[in-house]
Amino acid sequence: MNLWPIFVTVFFAELGDKTQLATLLFAADKSTNKVGVFAASAGALVLSSLIAVLVGSQLSAYIPPRALKLVAGVGFIGIGIWMLIDLRA
């Protein structure tokens, strides 16, 4: 299996999101160890990815992958619409 599409998708999905902005703010603190900020944020991303893989592999035993992709796609579109509506407020 080619892992590049997974890497590229996750990399671009994480750019500029609120997790990256929170990490940026932690790193901006002069008294904070920058290596520690990197290690903690990288560890959190790895752990959340592990949980996603474990849950996804279990869900695929009960729900067809096509249905999971459909739900994920609708969810992303819903979040996008929610964010656009929230911008007007």
PDB file of N, CA, C and O in Angstrom:
ATOM      1  N   MET A   1       0.848  -1.192   0.000  1.00  0.00           N
ATOM      2  CA  MET A   1       0.000   0.000   0.000  1.00  0.00           C
ATOM      3  C   MET A   1       0.887   1.246   0.000  1.00  0.00           C
ATOM      4  O   MET A   1       1.886   1.325   0.715  1.00  0.00           O
ATOM      5  N   ASN A   2       0.493   2.200  -0.812  1.00  0.00           N
ATOM      6  CA  ASN A   2       1.211   3.458  -0.889  1.00  0.00           C
ATOM      7  C   ASN A   2       0.764   4.360   0.268  1.00  0.00           C
ATOM      8  O   ASN A   2      -0.411   4.712   0.370  1.00  0.00           O
ATOM      9  N   LEU A   3       1.699   4.723   1.126  1.00  0.00           N
ATOM     10  CA  LEU A   3       1.364   5.525   2.312  1.00  0.00           C
ATOM     11  C   LEU A   3       1.415   7.032   2.064  1.00  0.00           C
ATOM     12  O   LEU A   3       0.990   7.813   2.916  1.00  0.00           O
ATOM     13  N   TRP A   4       1.932   7.447   0.901  1.00  0.00           N
ATOM     14  CA  TRP A   4       2.034   8.882   0.622  1.00  0.00           C
ATOM     15  C   TRP A   4       0.695   9.608   0.661  1.00  0.00           C
ATOM     16  O   TRP A   4       0.629  10.703   1.220  1.00  0.00           O
ATOM     17  N   PRO A   5      -0.375   9.051   0.093  1.00  0.00           N
ATOM     18  CA  PRO A   5      -1.663   9.778   0.175  1.00  0.00           C
ATOM     19  C   PRO A   5      -2.107  10.007   1.623  1.00  0.00           C
ATOM     20  O   PRO A   5      -2.685  11.049   1.935  1.00  0.00           O
ATOM     21  N   ILE A   6      -1.844   9.051   2.498  1.00  0.00           N
ATOM     22  CA  ILE A   6      -2.207   9.210   3.908  1.00  0.00           C
ATOM     23  C   ILE A   6      -1.374  10.326   4.527  1.00  0.00           C
ATOM     24  O   ILE A   6      -1.903  11.202   5.211  1.00  0.00           O
ATOM     25  N   PHE A   7      -0.048  10.285   4.277  1.00  0.00           N
ATOM     26  CA  PHE A   7       0.848  11.309   4.822  1.00  0.00           C
ATOM     27  C   PHE A   7       0.437  12.699   4.357  1.00  0.00           C
ATOM     28  O   PHE A   7       0.306  13.618   5.166  1.00  0.00           O
ATOM     29  N   VAL A   8       0.232  12.851   3.044  1.00  0.00           N
ATOM     30  CA  VAL A   8      -0.101  14.164   2.479  1.00  0.00           C
ATOM     31  C   VAL A   8      -1.439  14.658   3.015  1.00  0.00           C
ATOM     32  O   VAL A   8      -1.573  15.829   3.369  1.00  0.00           O
ATOM     33  N   THR A   9      -2.432  13.769   3.077  1.00  0.00           N
ATOM     34  CA  THR A   9      -3.753  14.161   3.559  1.00  0.00           C
ATOM     35  C   THR A   9      -3.702  14.634   5.003  1.00  0.00           C
ATOM     36  O   THR A   9      -4.244  15.689   5.332  1.00  0.00           O
ATOM     37  N   VAL A  10      -3.055  13.860   5.865  1.00  0.00           N
ATOM     38  CA  VAL A  10      -2.970  14.242   7.282  1.00  0.00           C
ATOM     39  C   VAL A  10      -2.127  15.497   7.444  1.00  0.00           C
ATOM     40  O   VAL A  10      -2.478  16.379   8.227  1.00  0.00           O
ATOM     41  N   PHE A  11      -1.022  15.589   6.715  1.00  0.00           N
ATOM     42  CA  PHE A  11      -0.154  16.771   6.818  1.00  0.00           C
ATOM     43  C   PHE A  11      -0.923  18.045   6.480  1.00  0.00           C
ATOM     44  O   PHE A  11      -0.877  19.015   7.236  1.00  0.00           O
ATOM     45  N   PHE A  12      -1.627  18.048   5.353  1.00  0.00           N
ATOM     46  CA  PHE A  12      -2.360  19.250   4.967  1.00  0.00           C
ATOM     47  C   PHE A  12      -3.583  19.502   5.838  1.00  0.00           C
ATOM     48  O   PHE A  12      -3.973  20.651   6.046  1.00  0.00           O
ATOM     49  N   ALA A  13      -4.189  18.435   6.348  1.00  0.00           N
ATOM     50  CA  ALA A  13      -5.340  18.606   7.239  1.00  0.00           C
ATOM     51  C   ALA A  13      -4.914  19.258   8.557  1.00  0.00           C
ATOM     52  O   ALA A  13      -5.686  19.997   9.168  1.00  0.00           O
ATOM     53  N   GLU A  14      -3.701  18.984   8.982  1.00  0.00           N
ATOM     54  CA  GLU A  14      -3.219  19.531  10.252  1.00  0.00           C
ATOM     55  C   GLU A  14      -2.664  20.948  10.132  1.00  0.00           C
ATOM     56  O   GLU A  14      -2.579  21.662  11.131  1.00  0.00           O
ATOM     57  N   LEU A  15      -2.288  21.361   8.931  1.00  0.00           N
ATOM     58  CA  LEU A  15      -1.725  22.708   8.766  1.00  0.00           C
ATOM     59  C   LEU A  15      -2.763  23.770   9.112  1.00  0.00           C
ATOM     60  O   LEU A  15      -3.851  23.802   8.539  1.00  0.00           O
ATOM     61  N   GLY A  16      -2.416  24.621  10.041  1.00  0.00           N
ATOM     62  CA  GLY A  16      -3.266  25.751  10.373  1.00  0.00           C
ATOM     63  C   GLY A  16      -4.490  25.416  11.196  1.00  0.00           C
ATOM     64  O   GLY A  16      -5.328  26.288  11.425  1.00  0.00           O
ATOM     65  N   ASP A  17      -4.620  24.178  11.651  1.00  0.00           N
ATOM     66  CA  ASP A  17      -5.791  23.864  12.469  1.00  0.00           C
ATOM     67  C   ASP A  17      -5.563  24.355  13.893  1.00  0.00           C
ATOM     68  O   ASP A  17      -4.475  24.821  14.231  1.00  0.00           O
ATOM     69  N   LYS A  18      -6.591  24.249  14.720  1.00  0.00           N
ATOM     70  CA  LYS A  18      -6.481  24.813  16.067  1.00  0.00           C
ATOM     71  C   LYS A  18      -5.450  24.089  16.921  1.00  0.00           C
ATOM     72  O   LYS A  18      -4.897  24.682  17.848  1.00  0.00           O
ATOM     73  N   THR A  19      -5.178  22.814  16.626  1.00  0.00           N
ATOM     74  CA  THR A  19      -4.136  22.091  17.364  1.00  0.00           C
ATOM     75  C   THR A  19      -2.765  22.684  17.051  1.00  0.00           C
ATOM     76  O   THR A  19      -1.951  22.886  17.952  1.00  0.00           O
ATOM     77  N   GLN A  20      -2.516  22.960  15.790  1.00  0.00           N
ATOM     78  CA  GLN A  20      -1.233  23.553  15.419  1.00  0.00           C
ATOM     79  C   GLN A  20      -1.100  24.965  15.991  1.00  0.00           C
ATOM     80  O   GLN A  20      -0.017  25.369  16.414  1.00  0.00           O
ATOM     81  N   LEU A  21      -2.192  25.701  16.001  1.00  0.00           N
ATOM     82  CA  LEU A  21      -2.135  27.049  16.577  1.00  0.00           C
ATOM     83  C   LEU A  21      -1.879  26.997  18.086  1.00  0.00           C
ATOM     84  O   LEU A  21      -1.147  27.830  18.622  1.00  0.00           O
ATOM     85  N   ALA A  22      -2.479  26.022  18.767  1.00  0.00           N
ATOM     86  CA  ALA A  22      -2.223  25.868  20.202  1.00  0.00           C
ATOM     87  C   ALA A  22      -0.751  25.528  20.437  1.00  0.00           C
ATOM     88  O   ALA A  22      -0.126  26.063  21.352  1.00  0.00           O
ATOM     89  N   THR A  23      -0.202  24.642  19.611  1.00  0.00           N
ATOM     90  CA  THR A  23       1.214  24.281  19.735  1.00  0.00           C
ATOM     91  C   THR A  23       2.096  25.503  19.494  1.00  0.00           C
ATOM     92  O   THR A  23       3.083  25.715  20.199  1.00  0.00           O
ATOM     93  N   LEU A  24       1.734  26.295  18.502  1.00  0.00           N
ATOM     94  CA  LEU A  24       2.474  27.525  18.209  1.00  0.00           C
ATOM     95  C   LEU A  24       2.478  28.459  19.412  1.00  0.00           C
ATOM     96  O   LEU A  24       3.508  29.042  19.749  1.00  0.00           O
ATOM     97  N   LEU A  25       1.326  28.598  20.057  1.00  0.00           N
ATOM     98  CA  LEU A  25       1.231  29.477  21.221  1.00  0.00           C
ATOM     99  C   LEU A  25       2.050  28.952  22.394  1.00  0.00           C
ATOM    100  O   LEU A  25       2.694  29.731  23.096  1.00  0.00           O
ATOM    101  N   PHE A  26       2.033  27.625  22.616  1.00  0.00           N
ATOM    102  CA  PHE A  26       2.872  27.055  23.674  1.00  0.00           C
ATOM    103  C   PHE A  26       4.349  27.308  23.380  1.00  0.00           C
ATOM    104  O   PHE A  26       5.113  27.643  24.286  1.00  0.00           O
ATOM    105  N   ALA A  27       4.754  27.149  22.121  1.00  0.00           N
ATOM    106  CA  ALA A  27       6.154  27.344  21.746  1.00  0.00           C
ATOM    107  C   ALA A  27       6.566  28.808  21.813  1.00  0.00           C
ATOM    108  O   ALA A  27       7.748  29.108  21.979  1.00  0.00           O
ATOM    109  N   ALA A  28       5.610  29.721  21.688  1.00  0.00           N
ATOM    110  CA  ALA A  28       5.926  31.150  21.732  1.00  0.00           C
ATOM    111  C   ALA A  28       6.292  31.629  23.130  1.00  0.00           C
ATOM    112  O   ALA A  28       6.915  32.680  23.285  1.00  0.00           O
ATOM    113  N   ASP A  29       5.909  30.863  24.149  1.00  0.00           N
ATOM    114  CA  ASP A  29       6.245  31.216  25.530  1.00  0.00           C
ATOM    115  C   ASP A  29       7.744  31.047  25.732  1.00  0.00           C
ATOM    116  O   ASP A  29       8.270  29.945  25.577  1.00  0.00           O
ATOM    117  N   LYS A  30       8.430  32.125  26.075  1.00  0.00           N
ATOM    118  CA  LYS A  30       9.888  32.099  26.217  1.00  0.00           C
ATOM    119  C   LYS A  30      10.367  31.114  27.290  1.00  0.00           C
ATOM    120  O   LYS A  30      11.476  30.589  27.196  1.00  0.00           O
ATOM    121  N   SER A  31       9.546  30.865  28.293  1.00  0.00           N
ATOM    122  CA  SER A  31       9.964  29.993  29.385  1.00  0.00           C
ATOM    123  C   SER A  31       9.684  28.504  29.117  1.00  0.00           C
ATOM    124  O   SER A  31      10.010  27.653  29.944  1.00  0.00           O
ATOM    125  N   THR A  32       9.081  28.195  27.965  1.00  0.00           N
ATOM    126  CA  THR A  32       8.723  26.815  27.647  1.00  0.00           C
ATOM    127  C   THR A  32       9.826  26.147  26.846  1.00  0.00           C
ATOM    128  O   THR A  32      10.389  26.738  25.924  1.00  0.00           O
ATOM    129  N   ASN A  33      10.126  24.905  27.209  1.00  0.00           N
ATOM    130  CA  ASN A  33      11.116  24.107  26.492  1.00  0.00           C
ATOM    131  C   ASN A  33      10.536  23.722  25.130  1.00  0.00           C
ATOM    132  O   ASN A  33       9.521  23.030  25.057  1.00  0.00           O
ATOM    133  N   LYS A  34      11.182  24.172  24.057  1.00  0.00           N
ATOM    134  CA  LYS A  34      10.662  23.953  22.701  1.00  0.00           C
ATOM    135  C   LYS A  34      10.679  22.474  22.320  1.00  0.00           C
ATOM    136  O   LYS A  34       9.765  22.002  21.644  1.00  0.00           O
ATOM    137  N   VAL A  35      11.701  21.741  22.742  1.00  0.00           N
ATOM    138  CA  VAL A  35      11.755  20.299  22.467  1.00  0.00           C
ATOM    139  C   VAL A  35      10.612  19.602  23.199  1.00  0.00           C
ATOM    140  O   VAL A  35      10.009  18.669  22.668  1.00  0.00           O
ATOM    141  N   GLY A  36      10.317  20.048  24.402  1.00  0.00           N
ATOM    142  CA  GLY A  36       9.196  19.490  25.156  1.00  0.00           C
ATOM    143  C   GLY A  36       7.864  19.749  24.478  1.00  0.00           C
ATOM    144  O   GLY A  36       7.004  18.870  24.440  1.00  0.00           O
ATOM    145  N   VAL A  37       7.686  20.956  23.940  1.00  0.00           N
ATOM    146  CA  VAL A  37       6.450  21.282  23.216  1.00  0.00           C
ATOM    147  C   VAL A  37       6.319  20.369  21.999  1.00  0.00           C
ATOM    148  O   VAL A  37       5.248  19.824  21.735  1.00  0.00           O
ATOM    149  N   PHE A  38       7.421  20.207  21.258  1.00  0.00           N
ATOM    150  CA  PHE A  38       7.389  19.330  20.089  1.00  0.00           C
ATOM    151  C   PHE A  38       7.066  17.897  20.496  1.00  0.00           C
ATOM    152  O   PHE A  38       6.210  17.258  19.884  1.00  0.00           O
ATOM    153  N   ALA A  39       7.738  17.391  21.516  1.00  0.00           N
ATOM    154  CA  ALA A  39       7.522  16.001  21.943  1.00  0.00           C
ATOM    155  C   ALA A  39       6.086  15.783  22.423  1.00  0.00           C
ATOM    156  O   ALA A  39       5.463  14.773  22.094  1.00  0.00           O
ATOM    157  N   ALA A  40       5.571  16.723  23.194  1.00  0.00           N
ATOM    158  CA  ALA A  40       4.211  16.581  23.712  1.00  0.00           C
ATOM    159  C   ALA A  40       3.173  16.649  22.588  1.00  0.00           C
ATOM    160  O   ALA A  40       2.240  15.847  22.560  1.00  0.00           O
ATOM    161  N   SER A  41       3.332  17.602  21.661  1.00  0.00           N
ATOM    162  CA  SER A  41       2.355  17.721  20.580  1.00  0.00           C
ATOM    163  C   SER A  41       2.467  16.546  19.608  1.00  0.00           C
ATOM    164  O   SER A  41       1.451  16.053  19.118  1.00  0.00           O
ATOM    165  N   ALA A  42       3.679  16.097  19.328  1.00  0.00           N
ATOM    166  CA  ALA A  42       3.860  14.933  18.452  1.00  0.00           C
ATOM    167  C   ALA A  42       3.277  13.680  19.105  1.00  0.00           C
ATOM    168  O   ALA A  42       2.620  12.878  18.441  1.00  0.00           O
ATOM    169  N   GLY A  43       3.518  13.516  20.399  1.00  0.00           N
ATOM    170  CA  GLY A  43       2.959  12.370  21.121  1.00  0.00           C
ATOM    171  C   GLY A  43       1.443  12.380  21.125  1.00  0.00           C
ATOM    172  O   GLY A  43       0.813  11.334  20.973  1.00  0.00           O
ATOM    173  N   ALA A  44       0.854  13.550  21.296  1.00  0.00           N
ATOM    174  CA  ALA A  44      -0.614  13.661  21.279  1.00  0.00           C
ATOM    175  C   ALA A  44      -1.172  13.299  19.910  1.00  0.00           C
ATOM    176  O   ALA A  44      -2.194  12.619  19.817  1.00  0.00           O
ATOM    177  N   LEU A  45      -0.506  13.749  18.839  1.00  0.00           N
ATOM    178  CA  LEU A  45      -0.961  13.417  17.493  1.00  0.00           C
ATOM    179  C   LEU A  45      -0.833  11.916  17.235  1.00  0.00           C
ATOM    180  O   LEU A  45      -1.724  11.306  16.643  1.00  0.00           O
ATOM    181  N   VAL A  46       0.273  11.326  17.679  1.00  0.00           N
ATOM    182  CA  VAL A  46       0.459   9.885  17.502  1.00  0.00           C
ATOM    183  C   VAL A  46      -0.618   9.114  18.260  1.00  0.00           C
ATOM    184  O   VAL A  46      -1.189   8.165  17.724  1.00  0.00           O
ATOM    185  N   LEU A  47      -0.901   9.510  19.498  1.00  0.00           N
ATOM    186  CA  LEU A  47      -1.908   8.820  20.298  1.00  0.00           C
ATOM    187  C   LEU A  47      -3.302   8.961  19.672  1.00  0.00           C
ATOM    188  O   LEU A  47      -4.048   7.986  19.595  1.00  0.00           O
ATOM    189  N   SER A  48      -3.646  10.153  19.234  1.00  0.00           N
ATOM    190  CA  SER A  48      -4.973  10.331  18.619  1.00  0.00           C
ATOM    191  C   SER A  48      -5.073   9.560  17.306  1.00  0.00           C
ATOM    192  O   SER A  48      -6.145   9.061  16.964  1.00  0.00           O
ATOM    193  N   SER A  49      -3.964   9.458  16.564  1.00  0.00           N
ATOM    194  CA  SER A  49      -3.958   8.665  15.333  1.00  0.00           C
ATOM    195  C   SER A  49      -4.102   7.183  15.641  1.00  0.00           C
ATOM    196  O   SER A  49      -4.795   6.464  14.922  1.00  0.00           O
ATOM    197  N   LEU A  50      -3.451   6.719  16.706  1.00  0.00           N
ATOM    198  CA  LEU A  50      -3.577   5.323  17.123  1.00  0.00           C
ATOM    199  C   LEU A  50      -5.032   4.994  17.469  1.00  0.00           C
ATOM    200  O   LEU A  50      -5.556   3.954  17.069  1.00  0.00           O
ATOM    201  N   ILE A  51      -5.666   5.882  18.207  1.00  0.00           N
ATOM    202  CA  ILE A  51      -7.073   5.677  18.564  1.00  0.00           C
ATOM    203  C   ILE A  51      -7.931   5.628  17.297  1.00  0.00           C
ATOM    204  O   ILE A  51      -8.822   4.786  17.185  1.00  0.00           O
ATOM    205  N   ALA A  52      -7.670   6.524  16.346  1.00  0.00           N
ATOM    206  CA  ALA A  52      -8.440   6.539  15.102  1.00  0.00           C
ATOM    207  C   ALA A  52      -8.251   5.236  14.317  1.00  0.00           C
ATOM    208  O   ALA A  52      -9.213   4.702  13.766  1.00  0.00           O
ATOM    209  N   VAL A  53      -7.025   4.727  14.265  1.00  0.00           N
ATOM    210  CA  VAL A  53      -6.759   3.476  13.550  1.00  0.00           C
ATOM    211  C   VAL A  53      -7.466   2.316  14.240  1.00  0.00           C
ATOM    212  O   VAL A  53      -8.085   1.484  13.576  1.00  0.00           O
ATOM    213  N   LEU A  54      -7.381   2.254  15.553  1.00  0.00           N
ATOM    214  CA  LEU A  54      -8.022   1.163  16.288  1.00  0.00           C
ATOM    215  C   LEU A  54      -9.540   1.199  16.136  1.00  0.00           C
ATOM    216  O   LEU A  54     -10.167   0.169  15.886  1.00  0.00           O
ATOM    217  N   VAL A  55     -10.121   2.369  16.287  1.00  0.00           N
ATOM    218  CA  VAL A  55     -11.577   2.501  16.147  1.00  0.00           C
ATOM    219  C   VAL A  55     -11.993   2.225  14.699  1.00  0.00           C
ATOM    220  O   VAL A  55     -12.979   1.529  14.460  1.00  0.00           O
ATOM    221  N   GLY A  56     -11.248   2.766  13.741  1.00  0.00           N
ATOM    222  CA  GLY A  56     -11.571   2.549  12.337  1.00  0.00           C
ATOM    223  C   GLY A  56     -11.502   1.084  11.942  1.00  0.00           C
ATOM    224  O   GLY A  56     -12.344   0.600  11.185  1.00  0.00           O
ATOM    225  N   SER A  57     -10.499   0.375  12.453  1.00  0.00           N
ATOM    226  CA  SER A  57     -10.384  -1.040  12.104  1.00  0.00           C
ATOM    227  C   SER A  57     -11.520  -1.849  12.714  1.00  0.00           C
ATOM    228  O   SER A  57     -11.968  -2.827  12.115  1.00  0.00           O
ATOM    229  N   GLN A  58     -11.991  -1.461  13.886  1.00  0.00           N
ATOM    230  CA  GLN A  58     -13.121  -2.157  14.505  1.00  0.00           C
ATOM    231  C   GLN A  58     -14.435  -1.811  13.808  1.00  0.00           C
ATOM    232  O   GLN A  58     -15.279  -2.682  13.594  1.00  0.00           O
ATOM    233  N   LEU A  59     -14.603  -0.541  13.456  1.00  0.00           N
ATOM    234  CA  LEU A  59     -15.823  -0.131  12.757  1.00  0.00           C
ATOM    235  C   LEU A  59     -15.959  -0.830  11.413  1.00  0.00           C
ATOM    236  O   LEU A  59     -17.060  -1.189  10.997  1.00  0.00           O
ATOM    237  N   SER A  60     -14.828  -1.021  10.738  1.00  0.00           N
ATOM    238  CA  SER A  60     -14.888  -1.634   9.408  1.00  0.00           C
ATOM    239  C   SER A  60     -15.320  -3.092   9.471  1.00  0.00           C
ATOM    240  O   SER A  60     -15.698  -3.667   8.450  1.00  0.00           O
ATOM    241  N   ALA A  61     -15.271  -3.690  10.644  1.00  0.00           N
ATOM    242  CA  ALA A  61     -15.764  -5.064  10.788  1.00  0.00           C
ATOM    243  C   ALA A  61     -17.293  -5.096  10.794  1.00  0.00           C
ATOM    244  O   ALA A  61     -17.888  -6.132  10.499  1.00  0.00           O
ATOM    245  N   TYR A  62     -17.933  -3.976  11.125  1.00  0.00           N
ATOM    246  CA  TYR A  62     -19.387  -3.909  11.237  1.00  0.00           C
ATOM    247  C   TYR A  62     -20.048  -3.030  10.189  1.00  0.00           C
ATOM    248  O   TYR A  62     -21.209  -3.234   9.835  1.00  0.00           O
ATOM    249  N   ILE A  63     -19.293  -2.040   9.691  1.00  0.00           N
ATOM    250  CA  ILE A  63     -19.835  -1.075   8.740  1.00  0.00           C
ATOM    251  C   ILE A  63     -18.953  -1.114   7.491  1.00  0.00           C
ATOM    252  O   ILE A  63     -17.729  -1.073   7.612  1.00  0.00           O
ATOM    253  N   PRO A  64     -19.536  -1.192   6.307  1.00  0.00           N
ATOM    254  CA  PRO A  64     -18.730  -1.219   5.076  1.00  0.00           C
ATOM    255  C   PRO A  64     -17.873   0.047   4.940  1.00  0.00           C
ATOM    256  O   PRO A  64     -18.330   1.141   5.271  1.00  0.00           O
ATOM    257  N   PRO A  65     -16.622  -0.098   4.452  1.00  0.00           N
ATOM    258  CA  PRO A  65     -15.742   1.069   4.284  1.00  0.00           C
ATOM    259  C   PRO A  65     -16.374   2.186   3.454  1.00  0.00           C
ATOM    260  O   PRO A  65     -16.143   3.365   3.721  1.00  0.00           O
ATOM    261  N   ARG A  66     -17.169   1.818   2.448  1.00  0.00           N
ATOM    262  CA  ARG A  66     -17.819   2.848   1.617  1.00  0.00           C
ATOM    263  C   ARG A  66     -18.752   3.710   2.463  1.00  0.00           C
ATOM    264  O   ARG A  66     -18.804   4.928   2.290  1.00  0.00           O
ATOM    265  N   ALA A  67     -19.494   3.076   3.382  1.00  0.00           N
ATOM    266  CA  ALA A  67     -20.401   3.829   4.255  1.00  0.00           C
ATOM    267  C   ALA A  67     -19.603   4.724   5.210  1.00  0.00           C
ATOM    268  O   ALA A  67     -20.010   5.854   5.482  1.00  0.00           O
ATOM    269  N   LEU A  68     -18.478   4.230   5.715  1.00  0.00           N
ATOM    270  CA  LEU A  68     -17.633   5.046   6.595  1.00  0.00           C
ATOM    271  C   LEU A  68     -17.106   6.272   5.856  1.00  0.00           C
ATOM    272  O   LEU A  68     -17.082   7.372   6.409  1.00  0.00           O
ATOM    273  N   LYS A  69     -16.680   6.080   4.596  1.00  0.00           N
ATOM    274  CA  LYS A  69     -16.197   7.213   3.795  1.00  0.00           C
ATOM    275  C   LYS A  69     -17.316   8.224   3.550  1.00  0.00           C
ATOM    276  O   LYS A  69     -17.096   9.434   3.593  1.00  0.00           O
ATOM    277  N   LEU A  70     -18.505   7.713   3.296  1.00  0.00           N
ATOM    278  CA  LEU A  70     -19.647   8.597   3.072  1.00  0.00           C
ATOM    279  C   LEU A  70     -19.952   9.423   4.324  1.00  0.00           C
ATOM    280  O   LEU A  70     -20.162  10.633   4.241  1.00  0.00           O
ATOM    281  N   VAL A  71     -19.974   8.773   5.460  1.00  0.00           N
ATOM    282  CA  VAL A  71     -20.244   9.473   6.725  1.00  0.00           C
ATOM    283  C   VAL A  71     -19.152  10.510   6.997  1.00  0.00           C
ATOM    284  O   VAL A  71     -19.444  11.634   7.407  1.00  0.00           O
ATOM    285  N   ALA A  72     -17.884  10.124   6.764  1.00  0.00           N
ATOM    286  CA  ALA A  72     -16.782  11.065   6.979  1.00  0.00           C
ATOM    287  C   ALA A  72     -16.893  12.264   6.040  1.00  0.00           C
ATOM    288  O   ALA A  72     -16.694  13.406   6.455  1.00  0.00           O
ATOM    289  N   GLY A  73     -17.215  11.996   4.766  1.00  0.00           N
ATOM    290  CA  GLY A  73     -17.359  13.087   3.805  1.00  0.00           C
ATOM    291  C   GLY A  73     -18.481  14.037   4.161  1.00  0.00           C
ATOM    292  O   GLY A  73     -18.313  15.255   4.103  1.00  0.00           O
ATOM    293  N   VAL A  74     -19.632  13.482   4.530  1.00  0.00           N
ATOM    294  CA  VAL A  74     -20.771  14.313   4.936  1.00  0.00           C
ATOM    295  C   VAL A  74     -20.413  15.102   6.202  1.00  0.00           C
ATOM    296  O   VAL A  74     -20.777  16.269   6.345  1.00  0.00           O
ATOM    297  N   GLY A  75     -19.695  14.442   7.111  1.00  0.00           N
ATOM    298  CA  GLY A  75     -19.270  15.129   8.337  1.00  0.00           C
ATOM    299  C   GLY A  75     -18.365  16.321   8.049  1.00  0.00           C
ATOM    300  O   GLY A  75     -18.535  17.395   8.626  1.00  0.00           O
ATOM    301  N   PHE A  76     -17.387  16.119   7.140  1.00  0.00           N
ATOM    302  CA  PHE A  76     -16.488  17.224   6.783  1.00  0.00           C
ATOM    303  C   PHE A  76     -17.246  18.360   6.102  1.00  0.00           C
ATOM    304  O   PHE A  76     -16.989  19.532   6.377  1.00  0.00           O
ATOM    305  N   ILE A  77     -18.172  18.021   5.221  1.00  0.00           N
ATOM    306  CA  ILE A  77     -18.976  19.055   4.563  1.00  0.00           C
ATOM    307  C   ILE A  77     -19.815  19.797   5.608  1.00  0.00           C
ATOM    308  O   ILE A  77     -19.923  21.022   5.568  1.00  0.00           O
ATOM    309  N   GLY A  78     -20.404  19.050   6.540  1.00  0.00           N
ATOM    310  CA  GLY A  78     -21.197  19.671   7.604  1.00  0.00           C
ATOM    311  C   GLY A  78     -20.367  20.623   8.458  1.00  0.00           C
ATOM    312  O   GLY A  78     -20.818  21.718   8.792  1.00  0.00           O
ATOM    313  N   ILE A  79     -19.158  20.205   8.808  1.00  0.00           N
ATOM    314  CA  ILE A  79     -18.269  21.074   9.595  1.00  0.00           C
ATOM    315  C   ILE A  79     -17.912  22.324   8.788  1.00  0.00           C
ATOM    316  O   ILE A  79     -17.869  23.427   9.334  1.00  0.00           O
ATOM    317  N   GLY A  80     -17.653  22.151   7.484  1.00  0.00           N
ATOM    318  CA  GLY A  80     -17.337  23.300   6.640  1.00  0.00           C
ATOM    319  C   GLY A  80     -18.482  24.301   6.575  1.00  0.00           C
ATOM    320  O   GLY A  80     -18.270  25.510   6.669  1.00  0.00           O
ATOM    321  N   ILE A  81     -19.695  23.787   6.412  1.00  0.00           N
ATOM    322  CA  ILE A  81     -20.870  24.676   6.378  1.00  0.00           C
ATOM    323  C   ILE A  81     -21.039  25.366   7.726  1.00  0.00           C
ATOM    324  O   ILE A  81     -21.326  26.561   7.786  1.00  0.00           O
ATOM    325  N   TRP A  82     -20.860  24.615   8.800  1.00  0.00           N
ATOM    326  CA  TRP A  82     -20.969  25.185  10.151  1.00  0.00           C
ATOM    327  C   TRP A  82     -19.961  26.316  10.328  1.00  0.00           C
ATOM    328  O   TRP A  82     -20.293  27.366  10.879  1.00  0.00           O
ATOM    329  N   MET A  83     -18.723  26.102   9.861  1.00  0.00           N
ATOM    330  CA  MET A  83     -17.692  27.135   9.989  1.00  0.00           C
ATOM    331  C   MET A  83     -18.058  28.361   9.149  1.00  0.00           C
ATOM    332  O   MET A  83     -17.842  29.491   9.587  1.00  0.00           O
ATOM    333  N   LEU A  84     -18.606  28.156   7.955  1.00  0.00           N
ATOM    334  CA  LEU A  84     -18.996  29.299   7.126  1.00  0.00           C
ATOM    335  C   LEU A  84     -20.153  30.076   7.771  1.00  0.00           C
ATOM    336  O   LEU A  84     -20.157  31.307   7.751  1.00  0.00           O
ATOM    337  N   ILE A  85     -21.109  29.378   8.330  1.00  0.00           N
ATOM    338  CA  ILE A  85     -22.219  30.044   9.010  1.00  0.00           C
ATOM    339  C   ILE A  85     -21.709  30.796  10.224  1.00  0.00           C
ATOM    340  O   ILE A  85     -22.168  31.901  10.515  1.00  0.00           O
ATOM    341  N   ASP A  86     -20.749  30.191  10.943  1.00  0.00           N
ATOM    342  CA  ASP A  86     -20.188  30.814  12.149  1.00  0.00           C
ATOM    343  C   ASP A  86     -19.403  32.081  11.805  1.00  0.00           C
ATOM    344  O   ASP A  86     -19.304  32.987  12.632  1.00  0.00           O
ATOM    345  N   LEU A  87     -18.847  32.153  10.602  1.00  0.00           N
ATOM    346  CA  LEU A  87     -18.110  33.345  10.195  1.00  0.00           C
ATOM    347  C   LEU A  87     -19.006  34.564  10.106  1.00  0.00           C
ATOM    348  O   LEU A  87     -18.558  35.684  10.350  1.00  0.00           O
ATOM    349  N   ARG A  88     -20.260  34.359   9.760  1.00  0.00           N
ATOM    350  CA  ARG A  88     -21.194  35.486   9.611  1.00  0.00           C
ATOM    351  C   ARG A  88     -21.613  36.054  10.960  1.00  0.00           C
ATOM    352  O   ARG A  88     -22.030  37.209  11.043  1.00  0.00           O
ATOM    353  N   ALA A  89     -21.506  35.265  12.003  1.00  0.00           N
ATOM    354  CA  ALA A  89     -21.977  35.712  13.315  1.00  0.00           C
ATOM    355  C   ALA A  89     -21.019  36.677  13.955  1.00  0.00           C
ATOM    356  O   ALA A  89     -21.267  37.149  15.064  1.00  0.00           O
TER     357      ALA A  89
END
